[in-house]
Amino acid sequence: MHVLFEKRHSVRSFQNRNLSREAISEILDAADSAPSAGGLKAREFSVVEEEQTKYRLVEAAFGQDFIAQAPVVLIFWTIGSKSAERYGERGRTLFAVQDATIAASFAWIQAVALGLSCCWLGAFDEDAVKQIFRKDIKSDWRPIALLPVGYPAE
C-alpha cells in the first residue's frame, strides 16, 4: 500500500495554525480534478474559515465541536439538476452524489500529501447546513460531506 494512504486517518483535534492560501488552493485543485459522470462536475465546494460560520456548522452537525477547531472546513455539495439533465433521476440521486464524494476524497488525499489532516463528516442536518449557506447556494444544492482540515494536534 502506498505510504500516503497509510497516513490518512480521521483527526478530530487540530492545532491553532492557519493554512496557507497555497495549501487551500492545492486542495481545491485536487478536488476539482476528480472524475465525474460525463465530465459534468455536478458538484461545488464551499470554503469556511470564518469562526461564526464554523460554530453554526457545529450546531448543524449535532455538536461535533472539533469542526470549529479546524482552520478550514470544506463543504461538498451535489448539484443534482446538472447531472439529471443528461442522466435523469439516476444522475440526480446517484451520479451527482458520487461526483461530490469522489471530489471530497481527492481533497482529503491532497491534504494528507501536504502534511494536513481531516475528518469526513456525514452526520449533520442537511437543511440546517443549507440554511447557513442559503445566500450562496441554489435550491437544488445538497450538502454531502463536511471536511474539517488542519494540522493535527494528535
DOLOKE-913076 format. One record per residue: x, y, z of N, C-alpha, C in turn. Coordinates in steps of 0.02 Angstrom, whole numbers, plus 32768, in hexadecimal, padded with zeros to 4 digits. Example, Ala and Ser with C-alpha at 12.3 -4.5 7.8 and 13.67 -1.06 7.14 Angstrom:
82947EE4818682677F1F818682947F5B8186/82827F90816282AC7FCB816582858002818A/
This chain:
802A7FC58000800080008000802C803E8000/801680707FDD803C80AE7FD9803E80D1801C/807680EC802E8080810C8070804F8146807B/803C81698047800D81A1804E7FCA8189806A/7FB2815080527F728136806A7F79811B80B1/7FB3810480C37FBF80ED81087FBD81278139/7FCE816381227FCD819F814E7F8781BB8158/7F5881AA812C7F1681C5812F7EEE81A48167/7ED781CD81957EAA81B681C97E8281F181E2/7E4B81E482037E20821A821B7E3F823C8257/7E42827E82547E5D82A6828B7E2782D582A4/7E1E82D782E67DEA830183047E0783338335/7E488341832D7E69837383577E9E8395832D/7E9883D783287EC383FD82FC7EEB84328321/7F27844083077F50847683227F2F84B98311/7F3E84EB83397F26852F832C7F58854F82FB/7F53853A82BD7F84854F828A7F5F85548247/7F62858E82287F3E859981E97F5F857481B0/7F388569817C7F51854B813E7F648583810E/7F96857680E67FA985A880B47F7685A8807B/7F7285E080587F4785E5801E7F5C85B17FEA/7F9D85A57FE57FB785757FB57F9E852E7FC6/7F9F851C80067F8784DA801A7F3D84D2800B/7F168504801C7ECE8500800E7EC284F97FC3/7EE685207F9C7EE0851D7F537EF284D87F38/7F2884BB7F527F3D84787F3B7F0884437F4C/7EEA84497F867EB6841A7F9B7E7984217F6D/7E65845F7F5F7E2B846A7F337E3A84557EEC/7E7784607ED57E8A84497E917E8683FD7E8C/7E9D83DB7EC07E9883927EC17E4F837C7EBE/7E25839C7EE77DDE838A7EE77DBF83967EA3/7DD283CE7E837DB683DE7E427DCE83AE7E0B/7E07838E7E167E2283607DE47E01831B7DE8/7DD8830F7E1A7DB882CE7E237D8B82BD7DE8/7D88827E7DD67D5B826B7D9F7D1282777DB2/7CE982807D7F7CA182897D8B7C7A826B7D50/7C3E82587D5E7C1382397D2B7C0B82687CF0/7C1F82517CB67C1882787C797C4282B77C78/7C7182BD7CA77C9982FA7CAC7C7183387CBF/7C36832D7CDB7C0883657CEB7C1C838B7D2A/7C41836C7D567C53838B7D967C1483A77DB9/7BE6837A7DC67BA7838C7DE77BB383937E32/7BE183C07E437BF683CA7E887C1184107E8F/7C1384277ECC7C3284687EDD7C5284607F21/7C7D848F7F317CA1848F7F717C9884D37F92/7C9284D37FD47C9485117FFB7CCF850B802A/7CF1854380347D2A854780617D158574809B/7D18855880D87D03857D81137D3F85898140/7D4E85C9814C7D8385DB817B7D69860881B3/7D2F862381AA7D12865381D97CF8862E8217/7D0D864682517CFE862382907CB3861A829C/7C8C864E82927C45864A82A07C2486158274/7C38861182367C1B85DE82097C2F85988220/7C6D859082367C83854F824F7C59853A828C/7C4B856982B87C22855882F37BDA854682DF/7BC1856682AB7B7F855482927B80850D8274/7BB884FB82547BC084B7823B7BC384848273/7BE3849682AB7BE4846A82E57B9C845A82FA/7B73848E82FE7B2D848483117B09845782DF/7B158463829E7AF4843B826A7B0D83F3826A/7B4983E882857B6783A582877B60838682CC/7B2B839782EF7B198376832E7B4F837D8363/7B7083B983667B9F83C7839B7BE583AD8392/7BF7839983577C3C8380834B7C6B83BD834B/7C8183CF83877CA4840F83907CE984148372/7D0783DC835F7D4983E0833F7D45840382FB/7D09840882DF7D01842C829F7D1A847482A6/7D08849482DD7D1C84DA82E87D6684E082F6/7D8684AB830A7DCD84AC831A7DF984AD82DB/7DDF849082A67E04848D82677E0984D38248/7E4284E4822B7E488526820D7E1D852E81CE/7E0E84F681AC7DE684F8816F7DB584BD8171/7D7884CA815C7D47849581537D308499810A/7D36846280E77D1E845E80A27CD9843D80A2/7CAC845A807B7C69843D80727C668424802A/7C5183E680217C4983CA7FDE7BFF83C27FD0/7BEA83E17F997BA483E47F857B9983BD7F44/7B5E839F7F3F7B4983837EFE7B1D83B77EDB/7B1E83B47E9A7AEF83DB7E717AC983A87E47/7A95838D7E667A7083577E477A5383687E03/7A3B83A67DFB7A1C83B97DBC7A4E83B77D82/7A8C83C67D917ABF83C77D5C7ACA83817D40/7ACD83507D6B7AD6830B7D557A9582EF7D39/7A5C83047D537A1B82EC7D3C7A0D83017CF4/7A29833A7CDF7A1E83507C9A7A34831C7C67/7A6982F87C777A8282C57C497A6C827E7C5D/7A6982717C9F7A60822C7CB67A1E821F7CDA/79F3824F7CDB79B282457CFC79B8823D7D47/798982197D63798682127DAC79C481F07DC9/79E081BF7DA57A1E819F7DBD7A5781D17DC3/7A5A81FF7D957A8C82357D997A8282607DD6/7A4282727DE47A33829D7E1D7A42827A7E5F/7A2D823B7E657A3182197EA67A7181F27EB2/7A9581E17E7C7AD281BA7E857B1081DC7E69/7B1081EC7E287B4D82057E097B6482477E28/7B3782747E377B4A82B37E567B6882A87E9C/7B4C82787EC07B6782677F037BAD82497EFB/7BB5821E7ECA7BF882027EBE7C2A82387EAB/7C1482677E817C41829F7E6E7C5B82C47EAB/7C2E82D37EDA7C4282F87F167C6E82CE7F44/7C5E828E7F4C7C8582657F7A7CCA82557F5F/7CCF824A7F1E7D12823F7F017D3C827E7F08/7D1E82B87EFC7D4382F77F057D5A83007F4D/7D3082EF7F7D7D4382F47FC47D7D82C57FD3/7D7B828A7FB77DB2825A7FC17DF482757FA4/7DF182917F697E2D82AE7F4B7E4882E77F76/7E1A83117F917E2F83487FBD7E53832D7FFA/7E3882F980187E5582DC80557E9B82C18046/7EA3829C800F7EE482807FFF7F1782B87FF1/7F0182ED7FD07F2F83257FC47F4283468006/7F13834D80337F22836980757F5783408099/7F5082FE80977F8182D180B67FC682DA8095/7FC782E18053800682EB802F8029832C8046/8001835C805E801D839C8075802D839B80C0/8026836280E18034835C81287FFA83718154/7FBE837481377F828388815C7F58834B816B/7F23835681927EF5832081A27EAE8339819C/7E7F830A819A7E38831981917E0E82E781B8/7DCE82F381B87D9E82C381D07D5F82CA81A4/7D4A829381877D0E8293815C7CD182948189/7CA482C3817D7C6782C881A47C2A82C18176/7C02829081857BC3828881637B8882908192/7B97829381D37B63829982067B5482E38212/7B2382FC81ED7B0E834181F57AC7834881DB/7AA7837D81EF7A64838D81D77A6B83B38195/7A588392815F7A6083B1811D7A3C83F48117/7A0083F8813179DB8436812C79FC846E8153/7A19845E818C7A3D849081B47A7A84AA818E/7A9F847D816F7ADA849281487AC484BC810D/7A8F84A880EA7A7684D080B27A61851680CA/7A44851A81057A2E855B811F7A6A8588812C/7AA0856D81457ADD859581527AF685B58111/7AF2859180DA7B0E85A8809A7AD885C08069/7A9C85CC80817A6385DA80557A7086138023/7A9A864380357AA9867B80077ADC86697FD2/7AFF86317FDC7B36861F7FB07B2785E27F84/7AEF85C17F907AE185837F6B7A9E85897F47/7A94855C7F197A5485577EF77A2985237F1A/79E885257F0D79B984FB7F3379C584B07F2A/79E3849B7EF179EC84537EE77A30843A7EFE/7A5884647F1D7A98844D7F387A8A84257F78/7AB083EF7F807AA883C57FBB7AEC83B97FDB/7AF483C8801C7B3483BA803D7B3E83708047/7B78835780337B86830F80387BBA8300806D/7BEB832C80747C21832080A57C3D836280BE/7C4F836280FE7C758398811C7CBB837B8128/7CEE83A281187D32838B811F7D5C83BF8144/7D5F83BB81887D8C83E881AD7DD483D6819B/7DFC8408818D7E4183FE81777E70842781A2/7EA9840981B77ED9843081DD7F15840581EF/7F42842382157F7D83FF822E7F6683D7826B/7F768397826D7F5E836E82A47F7F838182E7/7F588380831C7F72838D835F7F88834C837F/7F75831483627F8382D3837F7FCA82BE8372/
